[in-house]
Amino acid sequence: MEEERVLVAVREYEEKRDRVAVEEMERRCELGPGGKPSLFTDDMGDPICRIRHSPAYLMLVAEFGKAREIVGVIRGCIKTVTRGKKAMSDCSIYVKVAYILGLRVLPTHRRLGIGTKLVEKLEEWCKQKGAEYAYMATDCTNEASINLFTLKCAYMMFRTPTVLVQPVHAHYRPLGSGVAVVQLSPHLAELIYRRVFANSEFFPKDIDVILSNKLNLGTFMALPKKALAKWDPKTGHLPPCYAIMSVWNTKEVFKLQMKGVSRLTYACCVTSRLLDSWMPWLRIPSIPDVFRQFGVYFLYGLHMEGKGASRLMKGLCAFAHNMGRDDSGCGAVVAEVGRRDPVREVIPHWRRFSWAEDLWCIKKLTSAKQDIDEENGGTLDWIRSRPSTPVVFVDPREF
């Protein structure tokens, strides 16, 4: 095995040559240990489709042994984002960051340094592209991934956003009395987002590209019906009370499927859906059909302002649920927000499907130890400093 360990080659993914082998390798990685239920991810199109919408991206594969078997894979993309605001100013600080995702190594080939080598090779590419930082996201219970990045690759635990999941039921959800929902043009949505998220972290500079992407189903604003006639978006002024969000169609990129549950669990889930469909007035909390492939709608850019805005945000989430209800392939609506973001408390979700902490780890790629805030003549270390805002903007391209 020591002799074969040297025979690990990392190279760029080639679709025609590698697609079948990579898909098979990732299926083997997703098998639940000990026959336990597991959630399978099926990329739609090809394995690189989850990063194809980013400004710059790369996918690497690791080949092992003389047979050149593909035993590992990693993906990465680069973008420019905000990291908060300058001291004593409302101006944003932009940095170029790399996002690392989709690291997989076959269970039979782990503990051989393959994962570390994939990360190092991807970081080299990120540096060449001018990225100042690299970050990754993982489940806070994924000890293997956390140890690899923090202990072997020198990443630091950074942010812990919350992932909130609301299953799509057979019945429509009411928006609430007096709530009006309007769809905004991509241009108006861009103007509003650049204003309200200027001081947030990870807000992408190319938000206009995201809003005009074919996977974006629209940006929607909820406001009181009484204020609808008074608000003129052409003035550039925001209404005194409103909520806003955008909807991203991830089911065109990947689909999920639960496997390995008991017959009793399966029967209970089917029964709950039947009762919910036959008697929607009972509002039975039915479980969607997660045993067939299903997609999700990802809610991003969630923001609210004004007295009573929490009611408007709940109405917007109900509106997104109803969009999923009209789409037979949508099984859930998902949002990921900062742990202390005010919208977190009002987004409807199921606790059993959600998780409180999605751990983000970060690493500085440039050689400089500190970042210079020239305007104020001091230093500012993003990784070690306290966040200037509780809002973390989650890019839908990276969900």
C-alpha positions in Angstrom: 0.0 0.0 0.0 2.9 2.4 0.7 4.1 1.9 -2.9 0.6 2.6 -4.3 0.2 5.7 -2.1 2.7 7.5 -4.3 0.6 6.6 -7.4 -2.1 9.3 -6.7 -2.6 11.8 -9.5 -4.8 14.8 -9.3 -6.0 16.4 -12.5 -8.8 18.5 -14.0 -12.1 16.8 -14.6 -12.9 15.9 -18.2 -16.6 15.4 -18.9 -16.5 12.9 -21.7 -13.8 10.9 -20.1 -14.7 11.0 -16.4 -18.5 11.6 -16.1 -19.6 8.0 -15.7 -16.8 7.1 -13.3 -17.4 10.1 -11.1 -21.1 9.5 -10.9 -20.5 5.9 -9.8 -17.9 7.0 -7.3 -20.2 9.5 -5.7 -23.0 7.0 -5.5 -20.7 4.7 -3.6 -19.7 7.5 -1.2 -23.3 8.2 -0.4 -24.2 4.8 0.8 -25.3 4.9 4.4 -23.1 3.0 6.9 -24.6 -0.1 8.4 -27.7 0.0 6.3 -29.0 3.2 8.0 -31.3 5.5 6.0 -29.4 8.0 3.9 -30.2 10.9 1.7 -28.9 10.5 -1.9 -28.0 13.4 -4.1 -28.4 13.1 -7.9 -26.8 15.8 -9.9 -28.9 16.7 -13.0 -27.0 17.0 -16.2 -23.4 16.3 -15.1 -21.3 16.3 -12.0 -20.0 19.8 -12.7 -23.4 21.4 -13.0 -23.5 22.7 -9.4 -20.7 25.1 -10.0 -21.2 25.9 -13.6 -23.2 29.1 -12.8 -20.2 30.7 -10.9 -17.9 33.3 -12.5 -14.9 30.9 -12.3 -14.9 27.2 -11.4 -12.9 24.1 -11.4 -13.4 20.4 -10.7 -10.6 18.0 -9.9 -10.4 14.2 -9.7 -7.9 12.0 -8.0 -6.7 8.8 -9.7 -5.2 5.9 -7.7 -2.9 3.1 -8.5 -1.7 1.7 -11.8 -5.3 1.2 -13.0 -5.9 5.0 -12.6 -9.2 4.4 -10.8 -11.0 7.7 -9.9 -11.3 7.5 -6.1 -11.8 11.2 -5.2 -13.3 14.5 -6.4 -13.5 18.1 -5.4 -15.1 21.2 -6.8 -14.4 24.9 -6.3 -15.6 28.3 -7.5 -14.4 31.9 -7.1 -16.4 35.1 -6.7 -16.1 38.6 -5.1 -18.2 39.2 -2.0 -18.6 41.6 0.9 -17.1 40.9 4.2 -18.8 43.7 6.1 -18.4 47.4 6.2 -15.4 49.7 6.7 -15.0 51.2 10.1 -16.8 54.5 10.6 -18.3 54.1 7.1 -21.3 52.6 5.3 -19.1 51.5 2.4 -18.7 47.7 1.8 -15.4 45.9 1.8 -15.1 43.5 -1.1 -12.8 40.5 -1.2 -12.2 37.7 -3.7 -13.1 34.3 -2.1 -13.0 30.7 -3.2 -15.8 28.3 -2.2 -14.8 24.6 -1.8 -17.5 22.0 -2.1 -18.2 18.4 -3.1 -15.1 16.8 -1.6 -15.6 13.0 -1.9 -13.2 10.1 -1.4 -14.2 6.5 -1.7 -14.5 4.8 1.7 -12.0 2.2 0.6 -9.3 4.8 -0.1 -9.6 7.1 2.9 -6.8 7.9 5.3 -4.3 7.8 2.5 -4.0 11.6 2.2 -6.1 11.8 -1.0 -8.6 14.4 0.4 -5.7 16.6 1.6 -4.0 16.4 -1.8 -7.3 17.4 -3.5 -7.8 20.4 -1.2 -4.1 21.6 -1.7 -4.3 21.3 -5.5 -7.6 23.2 -5.6 -6.1 25.9 -3.3 -3.2 26.4 -5.7 -5.7 27.1 -8.5 -7.6 29.5 -6.2 -4.4 31.5 -5.5 -3.6 31.7 -9.2 -7.0 33.2 -9.8 -6.4 35.8 -7.1 -8.6 34.5 -4.3 -7.7 36.0 -0.9 -9.7 33.5 1.2 -11.1 30.0 0.8 -14.1 28.7 2.7 -16.2 25.5 2.9 -19.4 24.4 4.5 -20.2 21.1 6.2 -22.6 19.6 8.7 -21.4 20.4 12.2 -21.6 16.7 13.0 -19.3 15.7 10.1 -16.2 15.1 12.2 -14.2 13.6 9.3 -14.7 16.7 7.1 -14.1 19.2 10.0 -10.9 17.4 11.1 -9.5 17.3 7.5 -10.0 21.0 6.9 -9.2 22.4 10.4 -6.4 20.0 11.5 -4.7 19.1 8.2 -5.5 22.1 6.0 -5.3 24.9 8.6 -8.9 26.2 8.2 -10.7 28.0 11.1 -14.3 27.6 12.2 -15.9 30.8 11.1 -19.7 31.1 10.8 -22.6 28.8 11.7 -25.7 29.7 9.6 -29.0 27.9 10.2 -30.7 25.8 7.6 -34.5 25.9 7.8 -36.6 23.3 5.8 -40.3 23.5 5.2 -41.9 20.5 3.5 -44.4 21.2 0.7 -47.8 19.9 1.7 -50.8 18.9 -0.4 -52.7 22.0 0.6 -52.0 25.7 0.0 -50.9 27.9 2.9 -52.7 31.2 3.5 -50.7 34.4 3.0 -52.4 36.2 5.8 -55.1 38.9 5.7 -54.0 42.2 4.3 -50.8 40.9 2.8 -50.0 41.7 -0.9 -47.2 40.0 -2.8 -45.7 41.6 -5.9 -42.9 40.4 -8.2 -40.0 42.7 -8.8 -38.1 43.2 -11.9 -34.4 41.9 -11.8 -33.2 45.5 -12.1 -35.3 46.7 -9.2 -34.4 43.6 -7.1 -30.7 44.3 -7.7 -31.0 47.9 -6.6 -32.8 46.9 -3.4 -30.4 44.1 -2.6 -27.3 46.2 -3.1 -28.8 48.7 -0.6 -30.0 46.4 2.2 -27.2 43.9 2.0 -24.3 46.4 1.6 -23.0 45.7 5.1 -23.6 41.9 5.2 -21.1 39.2 4.8 -20.7 37.1 1.6 -23.0 39.3 -0.5 -21.9 38.6 -4.1 -20.8 41.5 -6.3 -22.4 39.8 -9.3 -25.9 39.7 -7.8 -27.2 41.0 -11.1 -26.0 37.8 -12.8 -27.8 35.6 -10.2 -31.1 37.5 -10.5 -31.1 37.1 -14.3 -30.1 33.4 -14.2 -32.7 31.0 -15.6 -32.8 29.1 -12.3 -34.0 32.2 -10.5 -37.8 32.0 -10.4 -38.2 35.6 -9.3 -37.8 38.2 -6.5 -40.9 38.9 -4.5 -41.9 41.6 -2.1 -44.7 41.5 0.5 -46.3 44.6 1.8 -49.6 45.6 3.4 -52.4 45.8 0.9 -53.2 49.3 2.1 -49.6 50.5 1.2 -49.6 48.8 -2.2 -51.4 51.7 -4.0 -49.2 54.3 -2.3 -45.8 52.7 -3.2 -44.2 53.7 -6.5 -41.1 51.6 -7.2 -39.9 54.2 -9.8 -39.1 56.7 -7.0 -36.4 54.5 -5.7 -37.8 54.7 -2.1 -38.7 51.5 -0.2 -42.0 51.2 1.5 -41.9 51.7 5.3 -42.9 48.1 6.0 -42.0 45.2 3.7 -40.3 41.8 3.3 -38.4 40.6 0.3 -36.9 37.3 -0.9 -35.9 35.5 -4.1 -36.6 31.9 -5.1 -34.0 29.6 -6.8 -35.0 26.4 -8.5 -32.4 23.9 -7.3 -34.3 20.9 -8.7 -32.9 21.7 -12.1 -29.4 21.2 -10.7 -29.8 18.3 -8.3 -32.5 16.1 -6.7 -32.7 14.3 -3.4 -34.0 10.9 -2.4 -34.3 9.0 0.9 -33.4 5.4 0.9 -33.1 2.7 3.6 -36.1 3.4 5.8 -38.3 0.7 7.4 -41.6 -0.4 5.9 -43.4 1.0 8.9 -41.9 4.5 8.5 -42.7 4.4 4.8 -46.3 3.4 5.5 -46.7 6.2 8.0 -45.4 8.8 5.6 -47.7 7.6 2.8 -50.7 7.7 5.2 -50.0 11.3 6.3 -49.9 12.5 2.7 -53.2 10.7 1.9 -55.0 12.2 4.9 -53.5 15.6 4.1 -54.8 15.4 0.5 -58.3 14.2 1.5 -58.8 16.5 4.4 -56.7 19.6 3.8 -58.8 21.6 6.3 -57.2 19.6 9.2 -53.8 21.0 8.3 -52.1 17.6 9.0 -48.3 18.0 9.0 -47.8 15.5 6.2 -44.4 14.3 5.1 -43.7 14.7 1.3 -42.7 11.8 -0.8 -39.0 11.8 -0.1 -38.7 8.2 -1.3 -38.8 9.3 -4.9 -36.5 11.9 -6.3 -37.6 15.4 -5.4 -36.2 18.9 -5.8 -36.3 21.9 -3.5 -36.8 25.6 -3.9 -34.0 27.6 -2.2 -35.1 31.0 -0.6 -32.4 33.6 -0.5 -32.1 37.4 0.0 -34.5 37.3 2.8 -34.9 40.7 4.5 -37.6 42.6 6.3 -38.1 46.1 7.7 -40.8 48.0 9.5 -43.4 47.3 12.2 -45.3 44.1 11.5 -42.7 43.0 8.8 -42.5 39.5 10.4 -46.1 38.8 9.3 -45.1 39.9 5.8 -42.1 37.5 5.8 -44.3 34.6 6.9 -46.7 35.5 4.0 -43.8 35.5 1.6 -42.7 32.0 2.8 -46.3 30.8 2.3 -46.2 32.2 -1.2 -43.0 30.3 -1.9 -44.6 27.1 -0.5 -47.5 27.5 -2.8 -45.2 27.9 -5.7 -43.7 24.5 -4.8 -47.2 23.1 -4.3 -47.9 23.9 -8.0 -44.7 22.2 -9.0 -45.0 18.4 -8.8 -41.2 18.0 -8.6 -40.7 20.2 -5.5 -40.7 18.5 -2.1 -39.5 21.3 0.2 -38.6 25.0 0.4 -35.3 25.7 2.1 -33.7 28.8 3.5 -30.2 29.4 5.1 -29.7 32.5 7.2 -27.3 33.8 9.8 -27.8 32.4 13.3 -28.7 35.8 14.7 -30.4 37.2 11.6 -33.8 38.6 12.6 -35.6 36.7 9.8 -34.5 33.4 11.4 -37.3 33.6 14.0 -40.1 34.0 11.6 -39.3 31.6 8.7 -41.7 28.6 9.0 -39.9 25.3 9.2 -39.8 21.7 10.6 -37.3 21.2 13.3 -36.9 17.5 12.4 -35.8 18.4 8.9 -33.8 21.5 9.8 -30.4 21.9 11.4 -29.3 24.7 13.7 -25.7 24.9 12.6 -24.2 24.6 9.1 -20.5 25.0 9.9 -18.5 27.3 7.6 -14.7 27.1 7.9 -12.3 29.6 6.3 -8.6 30.1 5.5 -6.5 33.0 4.3 -4.7 32.1 1.1 -2.6 35.2 0.7 0.8 35.5 2.4 -0.1 38.7 4.3 -1.0 38.0 7.9 -3.3 41.0 8.2 -5.6 43.1 6.1 -4.9 46.8 6.0 -7.7 49.3 6.4 -5.9 52.2 4.7 -8.8 54.6 5.2 -8.6 54.4 9.0 -4.9 53.6 9.3 -5.4 50.4 11.2 -5.6 46.7 10.7 -8.6 44.5 10.2 -8.4 40.7 10.3 -11.6 39.3 8.9 -11.2 35.8 10.2 -10.4 36.8 13.8 -12.6 39.8 14.1 -16.2 39.8 15.4 -18.7 40.1 12.6 -19.9 43.6 11.9 -23.4 42.3 11.1 -25.5 39.2 12.0 -26.5 38.9 8.3 -24.8 36.2 6.1 -25.9 36.2 2.5 -26.0 32.6 1.2 -25.4 32.4 -2.5 -28.0 30.1 -4.1 -25.4 28.8 -6.6 -23.6 27.2 -3.7 -26.5 25.5 -1.9 
